[in-house]
Amino acid sequence: MTQPPSNQPPGGFGAPQDPNQGPHHGQPPGMPPVPPVPPQSPPGTPPAAPGPYGQQPQPGYGYPQQAPGPYGQPPQQPYGYPQQGQPGYPQQPGPYGQQQNPYGGYPTQPGYPGAPTPPPSGGGLKGRTGVVAAVAAAAVLVAAVTTWAVVGGDDEKDPVAGPPTTATSSAAPAPTESVDKGDGSGDGANGEEDLNAGRKDGEAKINWLLKNNVDLPRNGADVFGPWIVGDTVVKAMYKSVSGYSLSDGSTKWNVDLPFELCAAPANPSANGVMVFGYAESAKDGAKCSQLQMVDLKTGKAGWKKAVPKPKGLFAFSDNTLAISGNTVTVAGTSSAYGFSLADGKQLFTGPTSGCKPFAYAGGSRLIAAMDCPSGSTAKKVQAVGWVNPATGKPLYTFQLEANWEVDKVYSVDPLVVSATQREQKKWTIFALDAKGKLRSQIQGGKDKFAPSCGGGFVIFGRNLEGCTGVAADANTFYMATETSYGTPNEVIAFDLKTGKAKWRSKAPGKQSMIPLRMEGGQVLVYVDPSYDTGGAVATIAPTGGAPKILLQHPASSAQVESSFYSAGYAYGAGTFVVASGRVSATNDEAEKQVKTMMAFSK
């Protein structure tokens, strides 16, 4: 193995909100109605802590933290825990050389007071445990200990465990949700009989608003999606996957599953194919082990398969799914598999020795997060690697410094990775080049950041990818600063060659905005609604400047738009869709009034 490079940039963040956070806005399911979008209390700023090798970190965004809950509710993840230094490192200069903090000096306050407590575990699926990390504080750099080639993969095909159950699809099902088309023909509940009545010139129209009409378990259900494929928007919840018309919200097709949905990739394949995971039975604690392919363009249910039963001491984690090329991967703490999207045939089994994948991120490249041998129970070693989706074998593997863990993958190409130290409560973001060498570490200065990744650890069923609040192109990483009611936040562009900030773009008015992805070479952002201003879809040029509004949502719909809990977003065909990330209520009648999805267009 080679020694650590001697000239790498320092990592550095101050105190952002949690990349694993829950709702961006909206109210928790089952809570009584409250006024829309009241102020949120911003967190404090933790002091800097010594980094590895005695290096002082750049203060500016700390370990992933949880955003304050909507309307003053507790956050979905804790933040604001007292800063702790990192023990056990020799006091000597850092291996990468100290660089000047681009945004000023270090914070000096002695703690991170006012830490809110997390709510009960999320997820809501029967028998599943939602575990929340206690995280906060200043970040420090990740050492590029080694980059080397790994010959991995086991081509032996494990037998499929048990016969899969059957999914049924229908092209013209009974409506699964009530639709208000915004034309005065709705049910009139809550005074929304004409959603576009207050629309002003230049504002987008509301195509439709859906309300729940699915009888859910007592604890409600998580929502997967939305995804836009052609003229259809798709979401999945409880025991069904449904496609709706982008133009009027009518149900185009429905695929029913025998048991509860428990996993889905962040995005379908390029040709609209998706694979969903569902529980193997209706029992509490049932494993998330059944796969069902669905063509989102047509609503046709394809192959189905049972994932081989996990083995070993740590065979407890929920599986997560990712799609890259013609492969869907299934991974947990003790096993990893690849299956053909076309027919479900098993393509590979993850390696049984060396660095073993526990999660994948998909898209144009397949990236694996791996646990590696450390030689000590007191030391944890993880790595990331670019993987051949046809064979599961790494093209390169990049090992993190001991006791740093892969948290999320913000971009697969270029590869941008979030990493954490849980016990030391530290966080950093680094980028790799096409050969798996350290390219840069993002230097956040004094700013606080707020990627939103859905909450929870990967090992408890949260995807490695799919975060909002971040985007990347070939040379730049874009990340939103934290949001605070009544104060515009910013999107900051970081040079991936140096990790330093290049420019800032401020949100319009007193609103906040978050990057969703790249769109035609521009940064596509969603601008949150405020109390009296509708949300918006906008783009920011790769050279910076003010956001350019593509769709300005009506001010008259701001309250409804703000009400979606832990919202998910999709933009395509000139239409923007916002969907609740969870549906729940205190009783059956209230359950039918929960707003689940809304669409805007010109």
Wavefront OBJ file of the C-alpha trace (Angstrom):
o trace
v 0.000 0.000 0.000
v 1.139 3.522 -0.681
v 1.510 6.188 1.960
v -1.037 8.983 2.235
v -0.437 11.787 -0.250
v 1.370 14.749 1.262
v -0.510 17.558 -0.447
v -4.225 17.091 -0.158
v -6.702 19.800 0.807
v -8.233 19.922 4.257
v -11.796 18.936 4.808
v -13.937 21.391 6.610
v -17.517 22.065 7.478
v -19.160 23.921 10.299
v -22.691 23.073 11.413
v -25.080 22.147 8.637
v -28.404 20.465 8.926
v -28.515 16.735 8.516
v -28.033 15.293 5.042
v -30.168 12.492 6.445
v -32.911 14.847 7.458
v -36.602 14.275 7.160
v -39.126 16.849 5.998
v -38.149 19.964 4.161
v -41.477 21.404 5.168
v -45.011 20.184 5.851
v -46.373 18.873 9.106
v -45.781 15.457 10.662
v -48.494 12.914 9.847
v -51.183 12.596 12.413
v -50.580 16.040 13.904
v -53.442 18.546 14.163
v -53.619 21.295 11.547
v -51.308 24.228 12.130
v -50.651 27.514 10.318
v -48.369 27.278 7.291
v -44.636 27.912 7.334
v -43.961 29.601 10.671
v -40.416 30.525 11.655
v -37.858 27.854 12.380
v -35.111 28.355 14.921
v -31.661 28.086 13.355
v -29.123 25.948 15.147
v -26.037 27.337 16.811
v -22.531 26.904 15.497
v -20.232 24.382 17.152
v -16.585 25.086 17.857
v -13.908 23.551 15.703
v -12.290 20.346 16.845
v -8.864 18.897 16.136
v -8.747 16.728 13.066
v -6.719 13.621 12.342
v -2.977 14.014 12.857
v -3.580 17.057 15.009
v -4.831 19.223 12.184
v -7.275 21.968 13.025
v -10.312 21.613 10.745
v -11.986 24.317 8.775
v -15.114 25.370 10.661
v -18.126 25.867 8.511
v -20.231 22.843 8.252
v -20.173 20.059 10.742
v -21.459 16.554 10.959
v -24.771 15.919 9.208
v -27.546 17.305 11.353
v -31.306 17.358 11.291
v -33.262 20.361 10.184
v -35.792 21.695 12.670
v -39.175 20.099 12.154
v -41.919 22.046 10.443
v -43.984 24.453 12.487
v -41.743 24.042 15.492
v -42.080 20.270 15.676
v -39.015 18.278 16.766
v -36.616 17.375 13.956
v -36.438 13.946 12.404
v -32.753 13.682 13.290
v -30.964 15.219 16.256
v -28.611 18.092 15.855
v -26.892 20.403 18.218
v -24.973 17.932 20.327
v -21.958 19.324 22.191
v -18.792 19.369 20.155
v -16.240 16.735 20.964
v -12.656 16.708 19.875
v -11.206 13.629 18.270
v -8.918 11.743 20.644
v -6.027 9.521 19.886
v -4.281 11.337 17.051
v -0.668 12.493 17.339
v -0.221 16.235 17.505
v 1.610 16.892 14.290
v 0.849 18.819 11.108
v -1.859 17.362 8.898
v -0.685 15.359 5.903
v -2.396 17.659 3.474
v -1.091 21.024 4.590
v -3.253 23.690 6.192
v -5.163 25.998 3.854
v -6.749 29.308 4.640
v -10.424 29.168 5.514
v -12.096 30.928 2.565
v -14.871 32.398 4.682
v -13.106 33.652 7.794
v -12.056 32.540 11.259
v -13.133 29.765 13.555
v -16.180 29.909 15.809
v -15.296 30.140 19.471
v -18.456 29.504 21.448
v -18.045 26.691 23.962
v -20.839 24.421 22.868
v -23.815 23.707 20.679
v -26.754 24.413 22.964
v -30.424 23.790 22.549
v -30.271 20.372 20.974
v -33.810 19.199 20.205
v -34.652 15.590 20.754
v -35.629 13.297 17.903
v -39.186 12.012 17.527
v -40.085 8.327 17.634
v -38.434 6.167 15.012
v -39.512 6.805 11.458
v -40.249 4.476 8.602
v -43.597 3.392 9.932
v -43.424 -0.100 8.460
v -44.537 -2.815 10.826
v -41.696 -4.688 12.435
v -39.016 -2.350 11.128
v -36.785 -0.336 13.394
v -35.979 3.274 12.634
v -32.676 4.212 14.225
v -31.590 7.829 14.304
v -28.003 8.983 14.665
v -27.031 11.476 17.329
v -24.823 13.754 15.297
v -23.446 17.313 15.130
v -20.261 19.404 15.268
v -17.255 20.358 13.185
v -15.831 18.363 10.338
v -12.360 17.233 9.595
v -10.628 15.769 6.674
v -10.761 12.262 5.331
v -7.357 10.815 4.567
v -6.895 9.175 1.211
v -5.139 6.241 2.762
v -4.951 4.037 -0.260
v -6.330 3.582 -3.721
v -5.897 0.159 -5.164
v -7.483 -2.349 -7.504
v -9.626 -5.021 -5.950
v -10.325 -8.282 -7.666
v -13.724 -9.067 -6.202
v -16.957 -10.746 -7.049
v -18.167 -14.265 -6.831
v -19.734 -15.522 -10.015
v -21.382 -18.449 -8.272
v -25.141 -17.930 -8.318
v -26.842 -18.508 -4.995
v -30.194 -20.242 -5.140
v -33.249 -18.037 -4.907
v -34.959 -18.354 -1.558
v -38.581 -19.389 -1.787
v -41.213 -18.863 -4.456
v -42.092 -15.234 -5.139
v -45.625 -14.040 -4.610
v -47.666 -12.445 -7.345
v -48.256 -8.816 -8.279
v -51.236 -7.816 -10.370
v -51.471 -4.848 -12.719
v -54.444 -3.127 -14.253
v -54.594 -0.533 -16.996
v -57.883 1.022 -15.887
v -58.218 0.569 -12.127
v -60.676 2.205 -9.837
v -59.281 5.563 -8.715
v -56.929 5.109 -5.778
v -57.067 8.761 -4.766
v -59.586 11.564 -5.075
v -58.594 14.203 -7.613
v -59.281 17.933 -7.469
v -58.529 19.247 -10.955
v -58.602 22.850 -9.838
v -61.492 23.706 -12.143
v -64.298 23.979 -9.628
v -65.359 20.341 -9.966
v -63.617 19.076 -6.828
v -65.244 17.969 -3.608
v -65.041 21.414 -2.068
v -63.202 20.276 1.057
v -61.220 22.987 2.836
v -62.395 25.601 0.364
v -60.314 24.191 -2.476
v -63.122 23.825 -4.999
v -61.192 26.067 -7.424
v -57.474 25.837 -6.855
v -56.697 28.384 -9.565
v -59.225 31.011 -8.470
v -56.537 33.302 -7.061
v -53.949 32.743 -9.797
v -52.338 35.917 -11.110
v -50.933 36.688 -14.561
v -47.606 34.963 -15.082
v -48.180 32.390 -12.383
v -48.260 28.679 -13.167
v -51.555 26.842 -13.033
v -52.337 24.023 -10.662
v -53.055 20.984 -12.816
v -54.510 18.916 -9.995
v -54.350 17.991 -6.328
v -54.692 14.417 -5.077
v -56.046 13.334 -1.727
v -55.521 9.941 -0.198
v -58.152 7.260 -0.703
v -56.141 4.249 0.453
v -56.997 2.502 3.704
v -53.622 2.444 5.435
v -52.318 0.703 8.555
v -52.664 2.553 11.833
v -49.153 3.988 11.575
v -49.597 5.156 7.991
v -47.171 4.409 5.161
v -44.083 5.830 3.510
v -44.298 7.092 -0.069
v -41.733 6.225 -2.749
v -41.318 8.694 -5.603
v -42.582 10.696 -7.388
v -40.986 9.871 -10.740
v -41.979 11.390 -14.089
v -41.819 9.072 -17.102
v -43.175 10.611 -20.309
v -46.643 11.975 -19.604
v -47.028 9.938 -16.402
v -46.052 10.599 -12.807
v -45.564 7.517 -10.645
v -45.535 7.001 -6.907
v -45.708 3.916 -4.725
v -47.224 3.472 -1.267
v -48.217 0.627 1.025
v -49.173 -2.243 -1.332
v -49.416 -0.548 -4.734
v -47.544 1.340 -7.436
v -49.666 3.843 -9.370
v -49.250 5.971 -12.489
v -51.159 9.243 -12.914
v -51.679 11.550 -15.854
v -49.458 14.620 -15.635
v -52.161 16.727 -17.244
v -55.199 15.931 -15.079
v -54.093 13.583 -12.263
v -56.331 10.719 -13.334
v -55.132 7.206 -12.564
v -53.634 5.583 -15.678
v -52.596 2.271 -14.182
v -52.057 0.464 -10.904
v -49.886 -2.479 -9.818
v -50.980 -4.204 -6.618
v -48.482 -6.060 -4.453
v -49.327 -8.834 -1.982
v -47.441 -7.271 0.930
v -46.121 -3.907 2.015
v -43.575 -1.962 -0.029
v -40.269 -1.521 1.763
v -37.636 -0.404 -0.768
v -37.151 1.317 -4.118
v -34.185 2.761 -6.014
v -33.810 6.533 -6.073
v -34.587 6.584 -9.798
v -35.777 4.211 -12.536
v -33.604 3.130 -15.446
v -33.160 5.365 -18.480
v -36.009 3.523 -20.245
v -38.406 3.776 -17.297
v -37.976 0.359 -15.664
v -38.202 0.167 -11.878
v -37.771 -2.619 -9.337
v -39.570 -2.419 -6.003
v -38.874 -4.324 -2.816
v -41.728 -5.594 -0.694
v -42.028 -7.636 2.490
v -42.016 -11.424 2.316
v -45.163 -11.675 4.478
v -47.639 -9.639 6.488
v -45.970 -10.552 9.782
v -44.304 -7.952 11.970
v -40.582 -7.993 11.283
v -40.987 -9.573 7.841
v -37.829 -9.222 5.758
v -37.696 -6.844 2.803
v -36.719 -9.641 0.437
v -39.154 -9.738 -2.495
v -38.510 -7.934 -5.795
v -41.061 -6.840 -8.392
v -40.129 -5.233 -11.721
v -42.564 -2.653 -13.114
v -42.388 -0.840 -16.441
v -43.353 2.692 -15.424
v -44.165 3.652 -19.020
v -46.930 1.072 -19.343
v -47.721 0.010 -15.788
v -47.013 -3.615 -16.625
v -45.687 -5.844 -13.853
v -42.754 -7.929 -15.074
v -40.475 -10.449 -13.402
v -40.490 -11.082 -9.682
v -37.865 -12.641 -7.499
v -36.946 -13.430 -3.917
v -33.531 -12.218 -2.789
v -31.337 -15.002 -1.372
v -31.623 -15.143 2.385
v -28.841 -13.201 4.152
v -26.244 -15.133 6.044
v -23.832 -14.402 8.842
v -23.752 -12.559 12.137
v -24.848 -9.222 10.716
v -27.706 -10.462 8.549
v -30.141 -7.991 10.105
v -30.164 -4.993 7.808
v -32.875 -4.019 5.385
v -31.987 -4.261 1.728
v -31.497 -1.118 -0.333
v -31.875 -1.010 -4.116
v -30.086 0.884 -6.878
v -30.242 0.811 -10.683
v -27.373 1.331 -13.112
v -27.407 0.323 -16.766
v -29.196 -3.015 -17.082
v -28.624 -3.960 -13.448
v -30.559 -3.561 -10.233
v -28.511 -4.140 -7.097
v -29.730 -5.377 -3.727
v -27.418 -4.872 -0.766
v -27.364 -5.081 3.022
v -24.778 -5.496 5.761
v -24.019 -9.128 4.962
v -24.753 -9.598 1.263
v -24.924 -7.892 -2.116
v -26.402 -9.018 -5.420
v -26.939 -7.797 -8.936
v -29.927 -8.797 -11.099
v -30.748 -8.153 -14.737
v -33.435 -5.525 -15.238
v -34.581 -7.375 -18.334
v -35.415 -10.768 -16.831
v -34.357 -10.807 -13.171
v -31.489 -13.206 -13.774
v -28.827 -12.978 -11.080
v -25.716 -11.373 -12.571
v -23.370 -11.413 -9.608
v -22.926 -11.991 -5.906
v -20.848 -9.517 -3.916
v -17.382 -10.571 -2.769
v -17.176 -12.745 0.323
v -13.721 -11.514 1.352
v -11.840 -8.238 1.284
v -13.965 -5.116 0.962
v -17.645 -6.113 0.895
v -20.378 -3.794 -0.469
v -23.209 -2.942 1.927
v -24.951 -0.393 -0.340
v -24.842 0.930 -3.904
v -25.593 4.222 -5.625
v -26.780 4.007 -9.237
v -27.265 6.087 -12.340
v -24.652 6.600 -15.056
v -22.178 4.710 -12.862
v -22.575 2.081 -10.169
v -20.821 3.081 -6.945
v -20.422 0.727 -3.976
v -19.981 1.606 -0.312
v -17.933 -1.137 1.320
v -16.833 -2.488 4.671
v -13.178 -3.561 4.633
v -11.050 -5.745 6.926
v -9.436 -3.664 9.667
v -7.594 -6.243 11.754
v -9.188 -4.880 14.917
v -12.643 -4.807 16.428
v -11.898 -1.294 17.679
v -11.219 0.022 14.187
v -13.694 0.370 11.335
v -12.519 0.718 7.741
v -14.776 1.590 4.821
v -14.269 2.351 1.149
v -16.068 3.484 -1.977
v -15.565 2.026 -5.420
v -16.690 2.292 -9.007
v -18.213 -1.087 -9.898
v -18.897 -2.837 -13.198
v -22.700 -3.287 -13.099
v -22.536 -6.424 -15.245
v -20.086 -8.289 -12.984
v -20.052 -6.488 -9.646
v -16.264 -6.218 -9.779
v -14.671 -2.907 -8.750
v -12.838 -0.840 -11.336
v -11.189 0.978 -8.441
v -11.524 1.125 -4.657
v -10.777 4.154 -2.499
v -10.287 3.487 1.200
v -11.189 6.068 3.828
v -9.170 6.709 6.928
v -9.998 4.398 9.834
v -13.287 5.044 11.629
v -14.670 7.247 8.870
v -17.859 5.872 7.367
v -19.468 6.375 3.987
v -22.656 8.333 4.645
v -24.183 9.239 1.265
v -23.164 9.535 -2.365
v -24.170 12.980 -3.638
v -23.077 12.344 -7.231
v -21.821 9.228 -9.024
v -20.173 11.034 -11.969
v -18.271 12.997 -10.858
v -18.052 10.988 -7.656
v -18.837 13.159 -4.627
v -19.160 11.398 -1.270
v -20.328 12.407 2.201
v -18.471 10.710 5.056
v -18.918 10.849 8.814
v -17.384 9.922 12.126
v -20.334 9.098 14.333
v -18.659 9.023 17.719
v -16.619 12.134 17.059
v -19.669 13.697 15.402
v -17.823 14.960 12.358
v -18.617 15.215 8.699
v -16.762 15.867 5.465
v -17.393 15.747 1.710
v -14.776 14.647 -0.787
v -14.547 14.116 -4.549
v -12.629 11.474 -6.497
v -11.336 11.629 -10.052
v -12.036 9.080 -12.790
v -9.138 6.902 -11.580
v -10.282 6.820 -7.975
v -7.721 9.321 -6.681
v -8.662 12.035 -4.230
v -9.604 15.104 -6.241
v -10.591 17.548 -3.488
v -12.376 18.008 -0.198
v -15.094 20.603 0.004
v -14.172 23.591 2.152
v -17.331 24.956 3.657
v -15.971 27.833 5.696
v -18.428 29.201 8.252
v -21.544 28.255 6.292
v -24.086 25.681 7.381
v -25.542 23.281 4.868
v -28.709 21.255 4.556
v -28.709 18.285 2.181
v -31.871 16.244 2.646
v -31.522 12.506 2.312
v -34.594 11.039 3.950
v -33.259 10.222 7.404
v -31.668 7.212 9.029
v -28.692 4.979 8.398
v -28.189 3.061 5.184
v -28.225 -0.210 7.132
v -31.799 0.484 8.181
v -33.162 0.728 4.694
v -32.179 4.241 3.597
v -30.692 4.563 0.145
v -27.091 5.608 -0.338
v -28.255 8.134 -2.950
v -31.234 10.341 -3.749
v -30.407 13.463 -1.705
v -31.842 16.882 -2.492
v -29.984 20.099 -1.752
v -26.971 18.990 -3.807
v -26.021 18.681 -7.490
v -22.822 18.301 -9.503
v -21.487 18.693 -13.022
v -18.058 17.730 -14.370
v -16.140 20.430 -12.517
v -18.454 21.866 -9.875
v -20.367 20.711 -6.812
v -23.425 22.737 -5.808
v -24.878 22.716 -2.295
v -27.532 24.807 -0.555
v -26.915 26.494 2.747
v -29.382 25.726 5.498
v -32.831 27.234 5.350
v -34.308 29.604 7.913
v -37.795 31.030 7.732
v -37.888 34.589 6.421
v -34.221 34.618 5.401
v -33.025 33.711 1.901
v -30.438 30.990 1.751
v -27.831 30.468 -0.946
v -26.592 27.848 -3.348
v -22.799 27.750 -3.258
v -20.726 26.379 -6.145
v -17.511 24.567 -5.166
v -14.643 23.946 -7.568
v -14.059 20.191 -7.629
v -10.381 20.737 -8.423
v -9.699 22.715 -5.250
v -12.741 22.251 -3.022
v -13.038 26.027 -2.683
v -16.175 28.093 -3.234
v -16.432 29.788 -6.644
v -19.675 31.733 -6.343
v -22.928 32.108 -4.443
v -26.477 32.560 -5.676
v -29.077 33.932 -3.277
v -32.680 32.708 -3.221
v -35.321 35.207 -4.356
v -37.038 37.440 -1.809
v -37.203 35.918 1.649
v -37.511 32.365 0.392
v -35.083 29.467 0.363
v -34.063 27.130 -2.440
v -32.516 23.701 -2.868
v -30.782 22.104 -5.880
v -32.575 19.079 -7.294
v -30.254 18.039 -10.124
v -28.540 19.331 -13.268
v -30.868 20.197 -16.167
v -29.464 21.110 -19.579
v -26.193 22.311 -18.086
v -28.018 24.434 -15.492
v -28.609 23.802 -11.797
v -32.304 22.970 -11.363
v -33.589 24.313 -8.048
v -36.850 24.292 -6.142
v -37.749 27.517 -4.360
v -39.781 26.881 -1.222
v -43.106 28.647 -0.763
v -43.384 31.207 2.002
v -46.470 32.292 3.890
v -47.726 34.543 1.067
v -45.583 33.479 -1.912
v -45.866 30.293 -3.925
v -42.928 28.044 -4.566
v -41.076 28.052 -7.861
v -38.907 26.005 -10.183
v -35.792 27.828 -11.328
v -32.368 27.300 -12.828
v -28.982 28.783 -11.959
v -26.325 29.161 -14.642
v -23.090 27.203 -14.074
v -21.340 30.579 -13.935
v -23.606 31.814 -11.138
v -25.984 34.751 -10.971
v -29.560 35.048 -9.793
v -31.907 32.092 -10.262
v -34.038 32.233 -13.416
v -37.660 31.324 -12.702
v -39.180 28.657 -14.978
v -42.454 28.142 -13.080
v -43.763 30.575 -10.487
v -46.393 28.774 -8.448
v -49.488 30.746 -7.413
v -49.344 32.654 -4.153
v -52.902 31.494 -3.528
v -51.679 27.888 -3.251
v -48.749 28.577 -0.903
v -50.501 27.079 2.116
v -51.365 23.858 0.307
v -47.915 23.629 -1.266
v -46.336 24.017 2.183
v -48.419 21.248 3.726
v -46.693 18.206 2.213
v -44.778 16.294 4.837
v -41.194 15.267 4.023
v -41.916 16.212 0.427
v -40.512 14.588 -2.688
v -40.171 16.454 -5.992
v -40.152 15.657 -9.710
v -39.836 17.904 -12.756
v -40.382 16.884 -16.353
v -42.351 17.771 -19.486
v -42.719 21.322 -18.157
v -44.565 20.060 -15.074
v -43.468 20.166 -11.451
v -44.864 17.623 -8.989
v -44.615 17.743 -5.208
v -45.662 14.688 -3.197
v -45.935 13.896 0.478
v -43.217 11.551 1.710
v -45.547 9.883 4.169
v -49.295 9.555 4.563
v -50.811 9.145 8.005
v -53.683 10.504 10.085
v -55.371 10.075 13.432
v -58.437 8.296 12.035
v -59.925 6.950 8.815
v -61.853 10.098 7.972
v -58.831 12.330 8.428
v -56.790 9.870 6.376
v -59.004 10.535 3.349
v -58.335 14.261 3.581
v -54.536 13.995 3.528
v -53.181 15.784 0.465
v -50.757 13.452 -1.260
v -49.589 15.016 -4.531
v -49.892 18.258 -6.518
v -48.830 19.338 -10.019
v -48.013 22.721 -11.570
v -47.391 23.744 -15.176
v -47.597 26.802 -17.430
l 1 2 3 4 5 6 7 8 9 10 11 12 13 14 15 16 17 18 19 20 21 22 23 24 25 26 27 28 29 30 31 32 33 34 35 36 37 38 39 40 41 42 43 44 45 46 47 48 49 50 51 52 53 54 55 56 57 58 59 60 61 62 63 64 65 66 67 68 69 70 71 72 73 74 75 76 77 78 79 80 81 82 83 84 85 86 87 88 89 90 91 92 93 94 95 96 97 98 99 100 101 102 103 104 105 106 107 108 109 110 111 112 113 114 115 116 117 118 119 120 121 122 123 124 125 126 127 128 129 130 131 132 133 134 135 136 137 138 139 140 141 142 143 144 145 146 147 148 149 150 151 152 153 154 155 156 157 158 159 160 161 162 163 164 165 166 167 168 169 170 171 172 173 174 175 176 177 178 179 180 181 182 183 184 185 186 187 188 189 190 191 192 193 194 195 196 197 198 199 200 201 202 203 204 205 206 207 208 209 210 211 212 213 214 215 216 217 218 219 220 221 222 223 224 225 226 227 228 229 230 231 232 233 234 235 236 237 238 239 240 241 242 243 244 245 246 247 248 249 250 251 252 253 254 255 256 257 258 259 260 261 262 263 264 265 266 267 268 269 270 271 272 273 274 275 276 277 278 279 280 281 282 283 284 285 286 287 288 289 290 291 292 293 294 295 296 297 298 299 300 301 302 303 304 305 306 307 308 309 310 311 312 313 314 315 316 317 318 319 320 321 322 323 324 325 326 327 328 329 330 331 332 333 334 335 336 337 338 339 340 341 342 343 344 345 346 347 348 349 350 351 352 353 354 355 356 357 358 359 360 361 362 363 364 365 366 367 368 369 370 371 372 373 374 375 376 377 378 379 380 381 382 383 384 385 386 387 388 389 390 391 392 393 394 395 396 397 398 399 400 401 402 403 404 405 406 407 408 409 410 411 412 413 414 415 416 417 418 419 420 421 422 423 424 425 426 427 428 429 430 431 432 433 434 435 436 437 438 439 440 441 442 443 444 445 446 447 448 449 450 451 452 453 454 455 456 457 458 459 460 461 462 463 464 465 466 467 468 469 470 471 472 473 474 475 476 477 478 479 480 481 482 483 484 485 486 487 488 489 490 491 492 493 494 495 496 497 498 499 500 501 502 503 504 505 506 507 508 509 510 511 512 513 514 515 516 517 518 519 520 521 522 523 524 525 526 527 528 529 530 531 532 533 534 535 536 537 538 539 540 541 542 543 544 545 546 547 548 549 550 551 552 553 554 555 556 557 558 559 560 561 562 563 564 565 566 567 568 569 570 571 572 573 574 575 576 577 578 579 580 581 582 583 584 585 586 587 588 589 590 591 592 593 594 595 596 597 598 599 600 601 602
